[in-house]
């Protein structure tokens, strides 16, 4: 299994616990993929640019922005 799949698998386990027993498995998996993708996109954008390590434009801020965009259709998921 690749690092990406291992990370997403680990995220599924954590998110399933956080989202509770009623969580839709497809939504849990989608959120794990979105979170992993958002993190990768944020780090790549940070490495390729001149953004700060903290605050606006930081990898954490960009990742959260990506997660909000990617999960906009999942009404009950809070970020």
N, CA and C of each residue as an Amber inpcrd file, in Angstrom:
protein
   237
   0.8450000  -1.1770000   0.0000000   0.0000000   0.0000000   0.0000000
   0.8970000   1.2500000   0.0000000   0.4800000   2.2810000  -0.6940000
   1.2840000   3.4940000  -0.7920000   1.0860000   4.3830000   0.4280000
   1.9920000   5.3390000   0.5640000   1.9040000   6.2890000   1.6760000
   0.5780000   7.0390000   1.6620000   0.1200000   7.4380000   0.4870000
  -1.1500000   8.1630000   0.3850000  -2.2780000   7.2860000   0.9040000
  -2.3400000   6.0410000   0.4510000  -3.4070000   5.1460000   0.9050000
  -3.2910000   4.8540000   2.3920000  -2.0730000   4.6770000   2.8950000
  -1.8870000   4.4460000   4.3270000  -2.3820000   5.6320000   5.1420000
  -2.0620000   6.8300000   4.6870000  -2.4990000   8.0400000   5.3800000
  -4.0170000   8.1480000   5.3570000  -4.6130000   7.9190000   4.2010000
  -6.0650000   7.9970000   4.0960000  -6.7450000   6.9250000   4.9490000
  -6.1740000   5.7440000   5.0020000  -6.7310000   4.6820000   5.8330000
  -6.6970000   5.0770000   7.3060000  -5.5820000   5.6480000   7.7380000
  -5.4720000   6.1070000   9.1230000  -6.4740000   7.2260000   9.4020000
  -6.6290000   8.1440000   8.4500000  -7.5930000   9.2330000   8.6160000
  -9.0200000   8.7070000   8.6940000  -9.3440000   7.6830000   7.9170000
 -10.6870000   7.1000000   7.9640000 -10.9820000   6.5990000   9.3740000
 -10.0270000   5.9250000   9.9820000 -10.2360000   5.3890000  11.3330000
 -10.4740000   6.5010000  12.3440000  -9.6850000   7.5640000  12.2660000
  -9.8350000   8.6890000  13.1930000 -11.1540000   9.4180000  12.9460000
 -11.4410000   9.7050000  11.6840000 -12.6600000  10.4390000  11.3490000
 -13.9110000   9.6410000  11.6930000 -13.8760000   8.3370000  11.5100000
 -15.0270000   7.5020000  11.8600000 -15.3460000   7.6480000  13.3490000
 -14.2930000   7.6630000  14.1660000 -14.5030000   7.8530000  15.6050000
 -15.0470000   9.2500000  15.9090000 -14.4850000  10.2590000  15.2610000
 -14.9050000  11.6420000  15.5100000 -16.3210000  11.9240000  15.0180000
 -16.6860000  11.3150000  13.9010000 -17.9890000  11.5820000  13.2940000
 -19.1110000  10.7450000  13.9100000 -18.7520000   9.7200000  14.6540000
 -19.7520000   8.9350000  15.3640000 -20.2810000   7.7490000  14.5870000
 -21.0350000   6.9050000  15.2780000 -21.5070000   5.6570000  14.6760000
 -22.4980000   5.8470000  13.5340000 -23.1440000   6.9800000  13.4660000
 -24.1070000   7.2220000  12.3950000 -23.4980000   7.7890000  11.1310000
 -22.1940000   7.9760000  11.1240000 -21.5330000   8.5850000   9.9640000
 -21.6420000   7.6800000   8.7410000 -21.9490000   8.2680000   7.6350000
 -22.0350000   7.5540000   6.3620000 -20.6090000   7.1630000   5.9340000
 -20.3420000   5.8650000   5.7250000 -18.9810000   5.4280000   5.3660000
 -18.4020000   6.1440000   4.1480000 -19.2380000   6.4010000   3.1530000
 -18.7560000   7.0990000   1.9570000 -18.3010000   8.5160000   2.2980000
 -19.0410000   9.2090000   3.1630000 -18.6690000  10.5620000   3.5520000
 -17.4020000  10.5690000   4.4030000 -17.2420000   9.5670000   5.2520000
 -16.0210000   9.4670000   6.0560000 -14.8130000   9.2980000   5.1290000
 -14.9190000   8.4020000   4.1730000 -13.8190000   8.1620000   3.2270000
 -13.5460000   9.4020000   2.3890000 -14.6040000  10.0530000   1.9170000
 -14.4430000  11.2690000   1.1140000 -13.7480000  12.3610000   1.9040000
 -14.1240000  12.5200000   3.1590000 -13.4870000  13.5330000   3.9990000
 -12.0060000  13.1960000   4.2280000 -11.6870000  11.9210000   4.4090000
 -10.2870000  11.5180000   4.5750000  -9.4730000  11.8410000   3.3210000
 -10.0360000  11.5440000   2.1770000  -9.3480000  11.8470000   0.9130000
  -9.2080000  13.3540000   0.7450000 -10.2570000  14.1070000   1.0600000
 -10.2060000  15.5680000   0.9450000  -9.1500000  16.1480000   1.8800000
  -9.0990000  15.6630000   3.1090000  -8.1160000  16.1710000   4.0720000
  -6.6980000  15.8670000   3.6210000  -6.4690000  14.6670000   3.1430000
  -5.1360000  14.2860000   2.6890000  -4.7220000  15.0930000   1.4550000
  -5.6490000  15.2580000   0.5300000  -5.3660000  16.0390000  -0.6730000
  -5.1230000  17.5090000  -0.3300000  -5.9270000  18.0500000   0.5570000
  -5.7680000  19.4480000   0.9700000  -4.4020000  19.6720000   1.6010000
  -3.9760000  18.7440000   2.4320000  -2.6660000  18.8550000   3.0770000
  -1.5540000  18.8370000   2.0380000  -1.6450000  17.9190000   1.0810000
  -0.6120000  17.8410000   0.0290000  -0.5910000  19.1170000  -0.8040000
  -1.7730000  19.6080000  -1.1780000  -1.8480000  20.8380000  -1.9730000
  -1.2640000  22.0180000  -1.2140000  -1.5270000  22.0980000   0.0710000
  -1.0400000  23.2070000   0.8920000   0.4790000  23.1940000   0.9850000
   1.0520000  22.0310000   1.1770000   2.5170000  21.9390000   1.2850000
   3.1630000  22.2760000  -0.0520000   2.6020000  21.7680000  -1.1360000
   3.1510000  22.0700000  -2.4660000   3.0730000  23.5710000  -2.7480000
   1.9390000  24.1910000  -2.4420000   1.7930000  25.6360000  -2.6620000
   2.7860000  26.4170000  -1.8200000   3.0010000  25.9720000  -0.5970000
   3.9370000  26.6490000   0.2990000   5.3730000  26.5130000  -0.2140000
   5.7590000  25.3170000  -0.6390000   7.1180000  25.0900000  -1.1400000
   7.3600000  25.8880000  -2.4150000   6.3540000  25.9580000  -3.2810000
   6.5020000  26.6470000  -4.5620000   6.4190000  28.1690000  -4.4520000
   5.9490000  28.6910000  -3.3240000   5.7580000  30.1290000  -3.1950000
   6.6150000  30.7340000  -2.1140000   6.1950000  31.9030000  -1.6730000
   6.9320000  32.6040000  -0.6170000   6.0220000  32.8780000   0.5750000
   5.0940000  31.9610000   0.8110000   4.1390000  32.1130000   1.9090000
   4.8160000  31.8500000   3.2520000   4.2740000  32.4360000   4.3080000
   4.8410000  32.2430000   5.6410000   4.5320000  30.8450000   6.1740000
   5.2840000  30.4320000   7.1710000   5.0500000  29.1310000   7.8040000
   3.8040000  29.1580000   8.6860000   3.4240000  30.3410000   9.1660000
   2.2740000  30.4930000  10.0630000   1.4030000  31.6450000   9.5880000
   0.1190000  31.5910000   9.8970000  -0.7890000  32.6910000   9.5650000
  -1.3650000  32.5720000   8.1690000  -1.8050000  33.7190000   7.6190000
  -2.4180000  33.7430000   6.2910000  -1.4520000  33.2170000   5.2410000
  -1.9280000  32.2760000   4.4530000  -1.1150000  31.7020000   3.3940000
  -0.2340000  30.5580000   3.8390000  -0.2550000  30.2480000   5.1190000
   0.5540000  29.1450000   5.6340000  -0.0440000  27.8190000   5.1790000
   0.7280000  26.7320000   5.2480000   0.1810000  25.4340000   4.8690000
  -1.0920000  25.0760000   5.6460000  -1.1270000  25.3580000   6.9350000
  -2.3190000  25.0300000   7.7370000  -3.5310000  25.8240000   7.2580000
  -3.3580000  27.1020000   6.9820000  -4.4680000  27.9440000   6.5320000
  -4.9360000  27.5000000   5.1440000  -4.0030000  27.2050000   4.2490000
  -4.3600000  26.7540000   2.9040000  -5.0630000  25.4000000   2.9690000
  -4.5700000  24.4860000   3.7970000  -5.2090000  23.1730000   3.9340000
  -6.6470000  23.3120000   4.4220000  -6.8720000  24.1590000   5.4220000
  -8.2310000  24.3610000   5.9250000  -9.1330000  24.9630000   4.8520000
  -8.5980000  25.8870000   4.0800000  -9.3820000  26.4850000   2.9930000
  -9.7480000  25.4160000   1.9590000  -8.7860000  24.5560000   1.6250000
  -9.0370000  23.4680000   0.6740000 -10.0870000  22.5030000   1.2050000
  -9.9970000  22.1470000   2.4850000 -10.9660000  21.2250000   3.0750000
 -12.3660000  21.8280000   3.0240000 -12.4830000  23.1070000   3.3210000
 -13.8030000  23.7620000   3.2670000 -14.3790000  23.7170000   1.8570000
 -13.5410000  23.9590000   0.8630000 -14.0010000  23.9220000  -0.5290000
 -14.3830000  22.5020000  -0.9270000 -13.5150000  21.5380000  -0.6300000
 -13.7410000  20.1520000  -1.0500000 -14.9060000  19.4840000  -0.3320000
 -15.2440000  19.9470000   0.8680000 -16.3220000  19.3170000   1.6330000
 -17.5820000  20.1760000   1.7130000 -17.6800000  21.1640000   0.8570000
 -18.8160000  22.0950000   0.9040000 -20.1550000  21.3860000   0.8150000
 -20.2410000  20.2770000   0.1230000 -21.4920000  19.5670000  -0.0350000
 -21.8360000  18.6350000   1.1200000 -20.9320000  18.4720000   2.0670000
 -21.1880000  17.6060000   3.2130000 -21.6840000  18.4800000   4.3440000
 -22.9620000  18.7580000   4.3780000 -23.5670000  19.7210000   5.2790000
 -23.2730000  19.5500000   6.7540000 -23.1290000  18.3340000   7.2500000
 -22.9680000  18.1370000   8.6830000 -21.5070000  18.0510000   9.1390000
 -20.5640000  18.1940000   8.2320000 -19.1510000  18.1230000   8.5780000
 -18.6730000  19.5210000   8.9460000 -18.0830000  19.6670000  10.1300000
 -17.5570000  20.9690000  10.5220000 -16.0440000  20.9410000  10.4840000
 -15.4540000  22.0570000  10.0790000 -13.9840000  22.1490000  10.0080000
 -13.5000000  23.2030000  10.9600000
